[in-house]
Amino acid sequence: SPRAMELASSRLPISQLLLAISLSTVDSSWVPPLPTRTAVVSHRRCAAPAAADSGNISSAPRGGLRGLGGALRGAARSRSGATSGRGGRIAVAGGLLAALGLGGGAVAARRASRPLPVVLVHGILDCSENMYQVEAWVRASLGRGGHVLNVEIGNGVVDSIARPMDWQLQELAAAIRADPALAEGFNMIGYSQGALLARGYVQRYNLPRVSTLVSWVGPQAGQFGVPAWDEMIGHINKITSAMWYTPAIQERVSFANYWRDPMRLDTYRSNSAFLADLNNEVPGRRNESYATNLASLDAFVLVSSTIDSIIVPRESQWFGFFAPNSTSRIVPLRRSPLWTEDWIGLRRLDAARRLHFASCACHHREVPSEGCRLQVWDRATRRHLQRRGPLAAVGRWLGGATG
């Protein structure tokens, strides 16, 4: 096909080229962009410049009883009209925060008025450009003072499939830690394979801390099958499935790191270079910090597509998966040991009402597009990105968070 010829001219190694060509035929409505740059794309930082406040910030009351008294006097002046506008509210809030020991007065109040930054992580055979539409939605929602980091993993299209997930996760963590705007915490949205990387950051790093984690159609419980070959899956499994767990493939093909063969679960647990570890599936090697970190989220939002033809099984987007030795029976999350033994903290999140499930009727590649905005962004995601914690109420009073 013309697309195959175009991919062939991209100088990919032959093994990666064959994978790219085969995957590009999975969804005929989607044409993966070819890399046009050889250097790593810089991570985009487009924070809007902060506008000057109208009030006199230096007049904000200071800490202790003196600060509390000053804050109360400021509130009285505010009611009488002597202190008006956003600057006046910051002065009042500054005194209250200082008196309560929640920060440096006006500085803390100003910080509380800003929405948490948002990090976006693209999917496989993809790049940050495919998340530009999502970036626009987020910026419009955050408003003044908002910050978005739209991360590109390596060079995007090639590295997102030709590099192992551990390497990609290290790239993501480095990009996050290099951005000073994220130092006090942020929210994160991961799309497709990027949703696994986003969860990996929370479980293995989480410094700076993630408040809300959003997974858009991510293969959270793994992948088993290539949709274009569903009718031949039995034959293909006999011939090829074992190869996904060889060191050569695990080191060179990203999705091999979350290929979960229900017929070869022992092989998967022994040789998977990413997902078996991330999901704490290996007996004797379970990492309690993974569960602690994930359970520390203020919210974990799992968005699934009811018509997804890329993630197999699509229930994986909600941590469901094929039963052992079956490609027809699904074990939902709440009947799996991942839940019953709480290997990664999902049950703790649910008990605290911080685990959320949502669904959409969008094709996999349509999710980060305008056609899916109402379902995926407006209904399933936006409300969860509001600032939380002890400063949240102050921030909303100051009018800085738009959610």
Secondary structure per residue as TSV (DSSP state, phi and psi in degrees):
chain	resnum	aa	ss	phi	psi
A	1	S	-	360.0	160.6
A	2	P	H	-57.8	-36.2
A	3	R	H	-67.4	-39.2
A	4	A	H	-63.3	-40.0
A	5	M	H	-64.3	-38.7
A	6	E	H	-65.7	-41.9
A	7	L	H	-64.6	-38.2
A	8	A	H	-62.5	-28.9
A	9	S	T	-81.1	-0.2
A	10	S	T	-84.8	-2.4
A	11	R	-	66.2	28.7
A	12	L	-	-71.7	149.3
A	13	P	-	-56.1	149.4
A	14	I	H	-58.1	-40.5
A	15	S	H	-64.3	-41.3
A	16	Q	H	-71.5	-33.9
A	17	L	H	-63.3	-45.3
A	18	L	H	-62.2	-40.6
A	19	L	H	-64.3	-43.5
A	20	A	H	-63.7	-42.1
A	21	I	H	-65.2	-43.5
A	22	S	H	-65.6	-41.2
A	23	L	H	-70.1	-29.7
A	24	S	H	-70.2	-14.7
A	25	T	T	-91.3	-6.9
A	26	V	T	-62.9	-44.8
A	27	D	-	-125.4	102.1
A	28	S	T	-66.2	-16.0
A	29	S	T	-81.2	-8.7
A	30	W	-	-116.5	132.3
A	31	V	-	-117.7	109.7
A	32	P	-	-65.4	133.4
A	33	P	-	-69.4	144.5
A	34	L	-	-84.7	149.4
A	35	P	-	-66.2	132.0
A	36	T	-	-110.8	0.9
A	37	R	-	-130.4	147.5
A	38	T	S	-98.0	-22.0
A	39	A	S	-87.7	158.6
A	40	V	-	-65.5	131.2
A	41	V	-	-71.4	134.1
A	42	S	-	-68.4	147.9
A	43	H	-	-76.9	129.3
A	44	R	E	-82.4	130.8
A	45	R	E	-124.7	115.4
A	46	C	-	-130.0	40.3
A	47	A	-	-63.4	132.0
A	48	A	-	-68.9	141.1
A	49	P	-	-63.7	139.2
A	50	A	-	-71.4	131.3
A	51	A	-	-80.5	151.7
A	52	A	-	-69.5	140.5
A	53	D	-	-81.6	151.9
A	54	S	S	-81.6	-20.6
A	55	G	S	-86.3	170.1
A	56	N	-	-92.3	97.8
A	57	I	G	-65.0	-32.9
A	58	S	G	-65.8	-14.6
A	59	S	G	-88.7	3.5
A	60	A	-	-62.9	138.9
A	61	P	-	-61.5	156.4
A	62	R	-	-99.9	-170.1
A	63	G	S	-77.0	-179.6
A	64	G	H	68.6	-159.8
A	65	L	H	-62.4	-35.5
A	66	R	H	-61.1	-41.1
A	67	G	H	-66.2	-41.5
A	68	L	H	-63.8	-43.1
A	69	G	H	-61.6	-43.6
A	70	G	H	-62.4	-38.8
A	71	A	H	-64.7	-42.5
A	72	L	H	-65.2	-39.6
A	73	R	H	-63.6	-37.6
A	74	G	H	-65.0	-38.7
A	75	A	H	-64.4	-39.5
A	76	A	H	-63.1	-43.1
A	77	R	H	-63.8	-35.8
A	78	S	H	-63.3	-40.6
A	79	R	H	-67.8	-31.6
A	80	S	H	-86.9	-5.1
A	81	G	T	95.4	-5.2
A	82	A	S	-70.8	-30.4
A	83	T	S	-121.1	111.6
A	84	S	-	-128.5	166.4
A	85	G	H	82.4	174.6
A	86	R	H	-61.9	-38.7
A	87	G	H	-61.7	-39.7
A	88	G	H	-65.1	-40.3
A	89	R	H	-64.4	-37.9
A	90	I	H	-63.8	-39.3
A	91	A	H	-61.8	-45.5
A	92	V	H	-63.6	-48.5
A	93	A	H	-62.4	-36.3
A	94	G	H	-60.0	-42.7
A	95	G	H	-65.7	-42.0
A	96	L	H	-63.2	-44.0
A	97	L	H	-65.2	-42.0
A	98	A	H	-65.3	-41.0
A	99	A	H	-64.6	-31.9
A	100	L	T	-87.4	1.2
A	101	G	T	72.1	28.1
A	102	L	S	-103.8	25.8
A	103	G	S	136.1	-171.5
A	104	G	S	-89.5	57.3
A	105	G	T	59.1	-118.8
A	106	A	H	-62.7	-33.3
A	107	V	H	-62.8	-45.0
A	108	A	H	-65.1	-38.2
A	109	A	H	-64.5	-42.1
A	110	R	H	-64.1	-40.6
A	111	R	H	-64.2	-39.6
A	112	A	H	-64.5	-25.6
A	113	S	T	-79.5	-11.0
A	114	R	S	-91.4	139.0
A	115	P	-	-70.3	153.2
A	116	L	-	-64.1	141.5
A	117	P	-	-62.0	162.9
A	118	V	E	-128.3	133.9
A	119	V	E	-107.5	133.2
A	120	L	E	-111.5	138.6
A	121	V	E	-128.9	119.3
A	122	H	-	-75.9	176.4
A	123	G	-	-100.8	-162.0
A	124	I	T	-78.0	149.5
A	125	L	T	49.6	42.5
A	126	D	-	-145.6	176.8
A	127	C	-	-149.9	177.0
A	128	S	G	-64.1	-24.5
A	129	E	G	-59.9	-31.2
A	130	N	G	-70.6	-11.1
A	131	M	G	-104.1	7.6
A	132	Y	H	-61.4	-38.9
A	133	Q	H	-63.8	-42.7
A	134	V	H	-63.3	-41.0
A	135	E	H	-57.9	-39.9
A	136	A	H	-64.9	-40.8
A	137	W	H	-60.8	-45.9
A	138	V	H	-64.6	-44.1
A	139	R	H	-61.6	-41.5
A	140	A	H	-63.7	-35.7
A	141	S	H	-74.0	-41.0
A	142	L	H	-69.1	-36.7
A	143	G	-	69.5	-152.4
A	144	R	T	-60.6	134.3
A	145	G	T	82.7	-1.2
A	146	G	-	-75.8	153.9
A	147	H	-	-139.4	133.0
A	148	V	E	-127.0	131.2
A	149	L	E	-112.0	109.7
A	150	N	E	-97.2	96.9
A	151	V	E	-79.4	137.5
A	152	E	-	-108.5	126.4
A	153	I	-	-83.6	110.9
A	154	G	T	59.1	-126.7
A	155	N	T	-99.0	15.7
A	156	G	S	82.8	-98.3
A	157	V	T	-55.4	-50.6
A	158	V	T	-77.7	-51.2
A	159	D	H	-64.2	-26.8
A	160	S	H	-69.2	-16.7
A	161	I	H	-114.9	-29.8
A	162	A	H	-94.6	2.1
A	163	R	S	-117.4	144.4
A	164	P	-	-66.5	158.4
A	165	M	H	-64.1	-35.0
A	166	D	H	-60.7	-42.3
A	167	W	H	-62.6	-44.7
A	168	Q	H	-64.0	-38.9
A	169	L	H	-65.0	-38.9
A	170	Q	H	-63.2	-38.6
A	171	E	H	-62.7	-43.7
A	172	L	H	-62.2	-47.4
A	173	A	H	-61.8	-39.5
A	174	A	H	-65.2	-40.5
A	175	A	H	-64.5	-40.4
A	176	I	H	-66.0	-46.2
A	177	R	H	-70.6	-20.2
A	178	A	T	-82.8	-8.1
A	179	D	-	-101.7	107.1
A	180	P	G	-63.1	-23.0
A	181	A	G	-68.0	-13.9
A	182	L	G	-99.8	1.1
A	183	A	T	-60.4	-28.3
A	184	E	T	-102.0	15.0
A	185	G	-	112.6	161.4
A	186	F	E	-164.4	169.5
A	187	N	E	-104.1	157.9
A	188	M	E	-140.4	136.8
A	189	I	E	-118.9	122.1
A	190	G	E	-114.5	134.5
A	191	Y	E	-110.7	129.1
A	192	S	T	57.4	-125.8
A	193	Q	H	-58.1	-30.9
A	194	G	H	-62.5	-24.0
A	195	A	H	-69.1	-34.3
A	196	L	H	-68.6	-41.1
A	197	L	H	-63.2	-40.7
A	198	A	H	-62.5	-43.9
A	199	R	H	-66.3	-37.1
A	200	G	H	-60.2	-37.5
A	201	Y	H	-63.0	-45.1
A	202	V	H	-61.3	-46.1
A	203	Q	H	-73.2	-34.9
A	204	R	H	-100.6	-23.1
A	205	Y	T	-122.2	-78.7
A	206	N	-	56.1	32.5
A	207	L	S	-145.2	106.5
A	208	P	S	-61.4	156.8
A	209	R	-	-81.7	142.5
A	210	V	E	-91.6	132.0
A	211	S	E	-87.7	-60.6
A	212	T	E	-117.6	129.8
A	213	L	E	-111.5	127.8
A	214	V	E	-119.7	125.6
A	215	S	E	-108.5	114.9
A	216	W	E	-99.1	113.7
A	217	V	S	42.4	48.0
A	218	G	-	-91.7	143.5
A	219	P	-	-78.5	65.9
A	220	Q	T	-64.0	-31.1
A	221	A	T	-102.3	6.3
A	222	G	-	112.9	178.6
A	223	Q	B	-131.5	138.5
A	224	F	-	-147.1	100.4
A	225	G	-	128.9	149.6
A	226	V	-	-112.1	113.0
A	227	P	G	-50.9	-37.6
A	228	A	G	-65.8	-16.7
A	229	W	G	-114.2	23.9
A	230	D	G	-55.5	-39.8
A	231	E	G	-66.6	-24.6
A	232	M	G	-105.8	13.5
A	233	I	H	-58.2	-35.6
A	234	G	H	-62.2	-44.6
A	235	H	H	-69.6	-43.3
A	236	I	H	-63.6	-38.4
A	237	N	H	-61.5	-41.7
A	238	K	H	-63.4	-34.2
A	239	I	H	-87.9	-41.7
A	240	T	H	-113.8	-21.9
A	241	S	G	-60.1	-38.4
A	242	A	G	-63.7	-26.8
A	243	M	G	-68.4	-24.5
A	244	W	G	-63.0	-21.3
A	245	Y	G	-99.7	8.1
A	246	T	S	-77.4	148.8
A	247	P	H	-55.2	-37.8
A	248	A	H	-61.1	-43.1
A	249	I	H	-76.8	-41.6
A	250	Q	H	-58.2	-32.6
A	251	E	T	-84.2	-12.6
A	252	R	T	-124.6	-11.3
A	253	V	-	-129.6	116.4
A	254	S	G	-59.3	-47.3
A	255	F	G	-72.1	-13.9
A	256	A	G	-63.3	-25.5
A	257	N	G	-72.8	-14.3
A	258	Y	G	-128.2	21.8
A	259	W	B	-76.7	115.2
A	260	R	-	-117.8	98.2
A	261	D	-	-84.6	113.5
A	262	P	T	-68.3	-13.4
A	263	M	T	-89.0	-14.3
A	264	R	-	-134.3	51.2
A	265	L	H	-65.7	-35.4
A	266	D	H	-63.9	-42.1
A	267	T	H	-64.1	-41.7
A	268	Y	H	-59.5	-49.8
A	269	R	H	-63.9	-32.2
A	270	S	H	-80.6	-29.0
A	271	N	H	-121.8	-10.6
A	272	S	-	-63.3	127.3
A	273	A	S	-86.9	1.8
A	274	F	S	-146.9	-65.7
A	275	L	H	-67.4	-40.1
A	276	A	H	-59.1	-36.6
A	277	D	H	-72.2	-46.8
A	278	L	H	-61.5	-36.9
A	279	N	T	-89.4	9.2
A	280	N	T	53.1	43.4
A	281	E	-	-90.8	-6.2
A	282	V	S	-95.2	111.3
A	283	P	T	-57.9	138.3
A	284	G	T	82.8	-7.4
A	285	R	-	-128.8	26.5
A	286	R	-	-79.3	134.6
A	287	N	-	-103.9	108.0
A	288	E	H	-64.5	-26.6
A	289	S	H	-64.6	-27.5
A	290	Y	H	-61.4	-46.7
A	291	A	H	-68.2	-40.2
A	292	T	H	-62.4	-45.0
A	293	N	H	-65.9	-45.2
A	294	L	H	-66.8	-38.0
A	295	A	H	-69.6	-13.2
A	296	S	T	-81.5	-7.7
A	297	L	-	-61.8	145.5
A	298	D	S	-75.1	-27.1
A	299	A	E	-161.8	141.0
A	300	F	E	-125.7	115.9
A	301	V	E	-111.7	121.7
A	302	L	E	-110.1	111.9
A	303	V	E	-105.3	120.4
A	304	S	E	-111.5	156.9
A	305	S	E	-109.5	131.6
A	306	T	T	-77.5	-11.5
A	307	I	T	-123.5	18.8
A	308	D	-	-63.2	130.7
A	309	S	S	-115.2	10.5
A	310	I	S	-103.8	-50.7
A	311	I	S	-79.3	123.3
A	312	V	S	-124.3	120.2
A	313	P	S	-77.2	155.8
A	314	R	G	-65.9	-21.3
A	315	E	G	-62.5	-17.2
A	316	S	G	-58.7	-25.9
A	317	Q	G	-66.6	-19.4
A	318	W	G	-113.7	24.5
A	319	F	T	69.5	15.8
A	320	G	-	-87.1	160.9
A	321	F	E	-161.2	170.2
A	322	F	E	-59.4	143.1
A	323	A	-	-66.7	155.6
A	324	P	T	-53.3	134.6
A	325	N	T	62.7	30.1
A	326	S	-	-143.7	146.4
A	327	T	S	-120.9	19.4
A	328	S	S	-127.8	-32.5
A	329	R	-	-94.0	130.9
A	330	I	E	-103.6	134.3
A	331	V	E	-100.8	111.2
A	332	P	-	-69.4	163.0
A	333	L	G	-49.1	-50.8
A	334	R	G	-70.5	-5.6
A	335	R	G	-110.0	7.2
A	336	S	S	-101.1	155.4
A	337	P	H	-64.1	-22.3
A	338	L	H	-55.6	-33.0
A	339	W	H	-94.7	-51.5
A	340	T	H	-63.7	-33.0
A	341	E	T	-101.5	0.1
A	342	D	T	50.4	56.0
A	343	W	S	-63.2	-33.3
A	344	I	S	-124.9	11.8
A	345	G	S	94.0	5.4
A	346	L	H	-64.9	-38.3
A	347	R	H	-66.9	-37.2
A	348	R	H	-64.3	-42.3
A	349	L	H	-60.8	-43.5
A	350	D	H	-65.4	-40.0
A	351	A	H	-62.1	-30.4
A	352	A	T	-91.2	7.4
A	353	R	T	59.7	38.2
A	354	R	-	-117.0	8.9
A	355	L	E	-109.1	124.2
A	356	H	E	-127.1	138.7
A	357	F	E	-117.5	136.9
A	358	A	E	-142.8	160.2
A	359	S	E	-139.6	160.3
A	360	C	E	-140.8	167.3
A	361	A	-	-115.7	60.8
A	362	C	-	-123.1	143.8
A	363	H	-	-66.3	154.1
A	364	H	G	-50.5	-49.7
A	365	R	G	-77.0	-7.8
A	366	E	G	-88.1	-14.1
A	367	V	T	-55.2	-47.4
A	368	P	T	-87.3	28.7
A	369	S	S	-114.3	166.0
A	370	E	G	-60.2	-32.5
A	371	G	G	-65.0	-19.9
A	372	C	G	-109.4	5.1
A	373	R	I	-57.4	-47.3
A	374	L	I	-58.4	-45.0
A	375	Q	I	-75.2	-46.2
A	376	V	I	-86.9	-40.2
A	377	W	I	-93.5	-59.7
A	378	D	I	-63.4	-43.9
A	379	R	I	-91.1	-34.4
A	380	A	T	-103.0	-22.9
A	381	T	T	-120.5	-48.3
A	382	R	G	-54.9	-44.4
A	383	R	G	-65.2	-22.9
A	384	H	G	-81.7	-7.8
A	385	L	G	-94.9	7.3
A	386	Q	S	-68.7	149.0
A	387	R	-	-62.8	138.2
A	388	R	-	-122.1	173.4
A	389	G	S	101.6	-173.2
A	390	P	T	-65.2	-22.3
A	391	L	T	-94.3	-2.0
A	392	A	H	-61.9	-47.6
A	393	A	H	-62.6	-40.2
A	394	V	H	-62.7	-42.9
A	395	G	H	-61.3	-43.2
A	396	R	H	-66.5	-35.9
A	397	W	H	-64.3	-37.5
A	398	L	H	-72.8	-13.1
A	399	G	T	81.7	16.8
A	400	G	-	-89.2	-20.0
A	401	A	-	-103.1	130.4
A	402	T	-	-108.1	-11.6
A	403	G	-	54.0	360.0
